[in-house]
Amino acid sequence: MLSANLGERRTTTNRRANKEDNVLSHVQDATDAAVADARGAGMNDTAAPFTSDTLLAKILTSLKEDKAEEIVQIDLRGKSAMADWMVIASGRSTRQVAAIAEHLVDTLKQDFRVISKVEGKDAGDWVLIDAGDIIVHLFRPEVREFYQLEKMWLSPSETAPASSS
């Protein structure tokens, strides 16, 4: 009888070990995938490399499809080391600004495997999306007028690029 109880305990212990091993292996697999994504800088082995210009084109297309207004792109190459491009656009309401931001982040993740950092989406007045080589600012019109980022980043000899709606 005592030996039968020991056998049951061993079996139970083995089952627990196997269950824990499986759980830990899934966590390790997820960690390995995250590290591989970080090393790939947003690209996996099957995705073709992309440039900041390709990423910019996709961002502009997404903004136009979502009816963003007054889209301005500013070339930061040679002006700043933080990014190659800055894109500034407006939405008509806080809800539209947040929706445009969410859709853009999802699009970049699906098409380029770029994990963007997002600030301000909950408020919807000014959403900043850091997509690596491109920084996107989405504003409500009143907030955009108050901060006037275009004027800050354009030199006095430059005029604001033609806006597109």
C-alpha positions as CSV (number, residue, x, y, z in Angstrom):
1,M,0.0,0.0,0.0
2,L,2.8,2.4,0.8
3,S,4.6,1.6,-2.5
4,A,1.3,2.3,-4.4
5,N,1.1,5.8,-2.8
6,L,4.7,6.5,-3.7
7,G,4.0,5.5,-7.3
8,E,1.0,7.9,-7.4
9,R,3.2,10.7,-6.0
10,R,5.9,10.2,-8.7
11,T,3.3,10.1,-11.4
12,T,1.7,13.3,-10.1
13,T,5.2,15.0,-9.8
14,N,6.1,13.9,-13.3
15,R,2.8,15.4,-14.6
16,R,3.5,18.7,-12.9
17,A,7.0,18.8,-14.2
18,N,5.8,18.2,-17.8
19,K,3.0,20.8,-17.5
20,E,5.5,23.3,-16.1
21,D,8.0,22.5,-18.8
22,N,5.4,23.1,-21.5
23,V,4.4,26.4,-20.0
24,L,8.0,27.6,-19.7
25,S,8.8,26.5,-23.2
26,H,6.0,28.6,-24.6
27,V,7.2,31.6,-22.6
28,Q,10.7,31.0,-23.9
29,D,9.4,30.6,-27.5
30,A,7.6,34.0,-27.2
31,T,10.8,35.6,-25.7
32,D,12.9,34.2,-28.5
33,A,10.5,35.6,-31.1
34,A,10.5,39.0,-29.4
35,V,14.3,39.1,-29.4
36,A,14.5,38.0,-33.0
37,D,12.1,40.9,-33.9
38,A,14.2,43.4,-32.0
39,R,17.3,42.2,-33.8
40,G,15.7,42.4,-37.1
41,A,14.8,46.0,-36.5
42,G,11.2,45.5,-37.6
43,M,11.9,43.0,-40.4
44,N,11.5,39.2,-40.4
45,D,13.4,36.8,-42.6
46,T,10.6,36.6,-45.2
47,A,10.0,40.4,-45.4
48,A,11.9,42.4,-47.9
49,P,14.1,45.2,-46.5
50,F,12.4,48.6,-46.7
51,T,13.7,52.1,-46.7
52,S,12.4,55.2,-44.9
53,D,11.0,56.4,-48.2
54,T,8.9,53.1,-48.6
55,L,7.7,53.5,-45.1
56,L,6.8,57.2,-45.7
57,A,4.8,56.3,-48.8
58,K,2.8,53.7,-46.8
59,I,2.2,56.2,-44.0
60,L,1.0,58.9,-46.4
61,T,-1.3,56.4,-48.2
62,S,-2.8,55.3,-44.9
63,L,-3.4,58.9,-43.8
64,K,-5.1,59.7,-47.1
65,E,-7.3,56.6,-46.9
66,D,-8.4,57.6,-43.4
67,K,-9.3,61.1,-44.5
68,A,-6.6,62.9,-42.6
69,E,-6.4,66.6,-43.5
70,E,-3.6,69.0,-44.2
71,I,-0.9,66.3,-44.5
72,V,2.6,67.7,-44.4
73,Q,5.8,65.8,-44.7
74,I,9.1,67.4,-43.5
75,D,12.5,66.0,-44.6
76,L,14.7,65.8,-41.5
77,R,17.7,64.2,-43.1
78,G,20.6,66.4,-42.3
79,K,18.6,68.4,-39.8
80,S,18.1,65.8,-37.0
81,A,19.5,62.4,-36.2
82,M,16.2,61.3,-34.5
83,A,14.4,60.5,-37.8
84,D,14.5,60.9,-41.6
85,W,11.0,62.3,-42.0
86,M,8.3,64.0,-39.9
87,V,4.7,63.8,-41.0
88,I,2.1,66.1,-39.6
89,A,-1.7,65.7,-40.2
90,S,-5.0,66.7,-38.7
91,G,-8.2,64.9,-37.9
92,R,-11.6,66.6,-37.4
93,S,-12.2,65.2,-33.9
94,T,-10.5,63.4,-31.1
95,R,-12.3,60.2,-32.1
96,Q,-11.0,60.5,-35.7
97,V,-7.4,61.3,-34.6
98,A,-7.4,58.2,-32.3
99,A,-8.9,56.0,-35.1
100,I,-6.3,57.3,-37.7
101,A,-3.5,56.6,-35.2
102,E,-4.7,53.1,-34.4
103,H,-5.2,52.2,-38.0
104,L,-1.7,53.5,-38.9
105,V,0.0,51.6,-36.1
106,D,-1.8,48.3,-37.2
107,T,-0.9,48.9,-40.8
108,L,2.8,49.4,-40.1
109,K,2.8,46.3,-37.8
110,Q,1.1,44.1,-40.5
111,D,2.9,45.4,-43.6
112,F,6.4,46.1,-42.2
113,R,6.5,44.4,-38.8
114,V,7.3,47.8,-37.3
115,I,6.3,48.1,-33.7
116,S,5.5,51.8,-33.2
117,K,5.6,53.7,-29.9
118,V,2.4,55.8,-29.4
119,E,1.7,58.6,-27.1
120,G,-1.5,60.6,-26.5
121,K,-4.0,58.2,-28.2
122,D,-6.3,58.1,-25.2
123,A,-6.8,61.9,-25.2
124,G,-6.9,62.2,-29.0
125,D,-5.8,65.8,-29.1
126,W,-2.2,65.2,-30.2
127,V,-1.0,61.7,-31.0
128,L,2.7,61.0,-31.6
129,I,3.7,57.9,-33.4
130,D,7.3,56.9,-33.4
131,A,7.8,54.5,-36.3
132,G,11.6,54.6,-36.2
133,D,12.8,56.6,-39.2
134,I,9.5,58.5,-39.3
135,I,7.8,60.5,-36.6
136,V,4.0,61.1,-37.2
137,H,2.1,63.8,-35.4
138,L,-1.7,63.7,-35.6
139,F,-3.6,66.7,-34.2
140,R,-7.0,68.1,-33.8
141,P,-7.0,71.4,-35.9
142,E,-7.0,73.7,-32.8
143,V,-4.1,71.9,-31.1
144,R,-2.1,71.9,-34.4
145,E,-2.6,75.6,-34.8
146,F,-1.5,76.3,-31.2
147,Y,1.8,74.3,-31.5
148,Q,2.7,75.1,-35.1
149,L,5.3,72.3,-35.5
150,E,5.7,73.0,-39.2
151,K,7.1,76.4,-38.4
152,M,9.6,75.0,-35.9
153,W,11.0,72.4,-38.3
154,L,11.1,74.3,-41.5
155,S,13.9,76.8,-42.1
156,P,13.0,80.4,-42.8
157,S,13.9,80.0,-46.5
158,E,11.6,77.0,-46.9
159,T,7.8,77.2,-47.2
160,A,5.5,74.6,-45.9
161,P,5.2,71.8,-48.5
162,A,2.0,71.6,-50.3
163,S,-0.7,70.1,-48.1
164,S,-2.9,67.4,-49.3
165,S,-6.3,66.5,-48.0
